[in-house]
Amino acid sequence: MNQDYKELIPLWLSEDIGDGDHTTLACIPADAKGKSRLIIKENGVVAGIEVAKEIFHTFDPELSMTKFINDGDEVKIGDIAFEVEGKVQSLLQTERLMLNVMQRMSGIATKTRQYVKALEGTKTKVLDTRKTTPGLRVLEKEAVRIGGGVNHRLGLYDMILLKDNHIDFSGGIKEAILRTKEYLKNKGKNLKIEIEVRNLQELSEVLTIGGVDWIMLDNFDIENTQKAVEMVAGRYIIESSGGITLETLRSYAECGVDFISVGALTHSVKSLDMSFKAVNF
């Protein structure tokens, strides 16, 4: 996982603690020691344990974590993911931030695992999108990976994706592709080129022009997806995208597409329920 998130932890802590957790400081002695455990309250896939460990260590290097479950493990109600020992003040001040991260990441991993299981027996893989929470993309995409999904581009910098607006503003598919090829040549960049098509006519135009690596079928129905796969005939990577649900996922996969991108993995997922409770007090 990209380690840049570590630089954000002090900001996350500052957002929550401000000039002090006055509730904790008021009633908990500075030298009090204790232990808390993370208890799973909903069946799913756990994710974010390594990030939680980094949060604890950043705030108080003397906090000690004992893991019982690893990222990517399927968990059930009542499971204990880990225990943390150390200063009670530190346990209380890191509790909410750690839970927010782990619940969000575990919710994404759980949803992703559902999609991955629905694709078992096909060659198709589930792909994430850029529909992520600003500032948390690296964590959310890591949660998709933990859940068994595949990360698409991380941002606008690591792949070319010619979407409908790029094509329309460029004056058409041919213009968009040719300008992109020239740009990459002039910049000395070697980036894969993906292009979105909205219908079979646009797909036919792309196949005539060539010069791309990857084709996204945007909002195609099952019938036209099958036709598109036959037209491409294995020459390019094919991605289906747009309004595909858990119920329709397998039908698209059985058409023979390589990837199905699902924005819902990150933009509308439900967090997994869990709690951080005192053990000895």
N, C-alpha and C positions, 0 to 999 in steps of 0.2 A: 504493500500500500504506500502511496505517496505520503511522505512524512511531514509535508507542509502544515498539516493540521495541528501539529504540536505547537506551532507558533501562535495558534489561535486560542489555546487553552487559557493563558493568562487573561485574555480579553473576555472569554466566557465566564471565568471566575469573577472578574471585576464587575461584569454586568450584574451578577447575582449578589455579590457580597458588598460592593460599594465601599463605604468607609468602615464596614464591620458588620458581622452577623451579631447584632446586639442581643438577640434572644439567647443564642448560645453563650456569648460572652458573659451575659448577666447571670446565668444559672449553672454553668458548668465550670468547675475549677480547671485552671490551665494545666495542671499536672494529672488530671484524671485520665486513666487508660481504660480501654474497652474493646469490644469486638462487635461487628455487625455482619450480617449475612444477606446476600441477595437471594430472595425467594421468588421463584417463578409462579405466577398466578394464572397463567393461560398457556395452553398447549401451543407449540410453535417451534421456530428455529431461533436459537440465540445468536446474537451478533453484537460486537462492540466490547467484548471482554478486554481485549488488548488496549483499546482506547481508554476504557475505564481505568486500567492499571496505570496508564500514562497520566490520567487526570489526578489520581491519588498521589503518584510520585511527584508530579509537578507542584502540587500544593504542599505536600509534606513527605519528603523522601524517607521518613522513618515509618510511614504506614507500610504494613506488610500484608500482601494478598496471598491467599491459598486458594487455588483454582480446583474445582471439582468437575467442571464442564468446559469444553473448548468452543470457540467460535465455529459455527456451522453445525453443532450438535442439535438434534431434535430433542426438545424438552417437553415435560408435562407438568401439570399443576402440582406444586409442592416440591419440585426439584430445587436444590440449592446450587447456584452457579459458582459462588465463591464466598469466602469470608475475608474480612479485612480487620486487622488489629492495629491499635496505636492510640494516639490521643483522641479522646472523645470529641473535643472541639473540632479536630480535623475531619473526623467521620461525619459529623453533622454539617459542616460547611461544604463538603464535597458531595453530599448525598443527592441533592436535586439535580445538579449538573450531570453527574454520572447516570442517574436514572433517565434523564431526558435523552441523553445520547443513546443509551442501551435500549430503551423502549422503542425509539425511532428506528434505530438500525435493525433491531430484532423484528419489528413489524415489516420492514422492507424485505429482510431475508426470508421471513415466513411466507409472504406473498409470492416472492420469487420462486421459492421451493414448490409452491402449488403449481405454478406455470411449468416449471421444469418437469415435474412428475406427469403433468398432462401431455407432455411431448415425448415421453419415454417410448422407445420403439421406432421413432422417426429420426431423420438426420437433422431436423430443425432445432436451432437453439434460440432461447429467449434473450433479447437484447434490451439494454436500457437506453435512455434518452438524456437530453440536456434539461429536461423538465424537473429540475432539482431545486432545493432550497438554497438561495444565495449564501455563500460562505460555508455550506455543508456538503457541497457536491462530492468531495473526495470520500467523505464518510458514507454518503448514501450509495455511491457507486461501489464502494468496498462491500457494503451490505448486500448489494445485488450479487457480487462475486461470491460472497460467502454462502448465499442462498442457492448458488449453482448456475446463475445467469452469466451472461457475457457483457463486458463493458464495451459500449460503442465509443466514439470519440469523447475525450475528456472535456474538450472545449472547441473553440473556433480555430485553434492553432495547429491541431495535430491531424487534420484530415480535411479534404475539400468535400462539401456537401452542397450541391447545386439544387436548391429547393425551388418551388414554384415562383416565389417572388424574385429570386436571382435570375431565373430564366426569363420572366416577364420583363423585368427591368433591363435585361441585356438585349432584348429584342428577339429572343427565341432560343431554342435548344442548341442549334449549330453555333450561334454567336457565343453563347455561354461556355460551351466546351472549348472552342478555339481560343477564346480569350484566356480561359483558365490554363490551357496548355502553354500558351505563350508566357503567361505570368510566372508559372512554375519554372519554365526554362530560364527566363530572365533573372529570377531570384535564386536559381540554383537549388530549388527545393524538390524533394522527392516525396510527395504526399499522394496517398491514394485518392482517387476521384470517385465520388458517388453522385448519382444524379437521380432526382425524383421524377417519376412520370405519373400522369394523371389518367391516362387511358392507353389503349392499345396502339392508337395512332402515334402518340408521342413515343411509345416504346419502339415502334417500328423506325421512327426517325433516329432515335439513339443508336439502334442496331446498325443502321446505315452509316452513320457518322463514325461510330466507335470512339476510341480514345478515353474510355472510362474503365473503372475496375469493378464497379458495384452499382446495381440498379435498385432503387426503392419503388415499390408498387404502392402508390398512395390511394387508400380507400377503394381498392379493387374488391369486387365481390368474388365469391369462390369460383364461379365459372370463368371469369376473365383472368383470375390468378392462374388457373390451370392452363389457359391459352397462352398466357405470358411466359410461363415456365417452358412450354413447348417451343415458343418462338426463340427464347434465349438459348435453349438447348445446351446448357452447361458452359456457355462462353463467359458468363459473368456471374458474380455473386448476386443473389436475389434476396431482397428484404421485403417483407410485407409489413405495412404500417397503416394505422388509422382505424380506430374504432374496433379493434379486435379484442374480444373478451375471453375469459377463461372458458366460456361455453363454446365459442367458435374457433378457438385456438387450434385444436387438432385438425379441423377440416382444412384450414389453411396449410398446416404443416404437411398434410397428406397430398397436397398439390406438388410438393417437392421444393419449396422455398428453403433457402439456407438459414435465414433468420426471420424472426418476428419481433418487431420492436414494440414495447409496451410502456407508454408513459405513466400508466397507473401504478407501476412498481414503485415510483418515487413521488408522484405528485398528489396522490390521494389515498395513501396507505394508512391503515389503522395501527397505532402503536401497540406493542405487546405488553400486557399487564405484568408488572413485577414490583417488588417492594424491597427496601433495605432496612432490616430490622435489627435492633440491639439484641445481643445474645446474652451477655453477662452484665447485670446492672444491680 
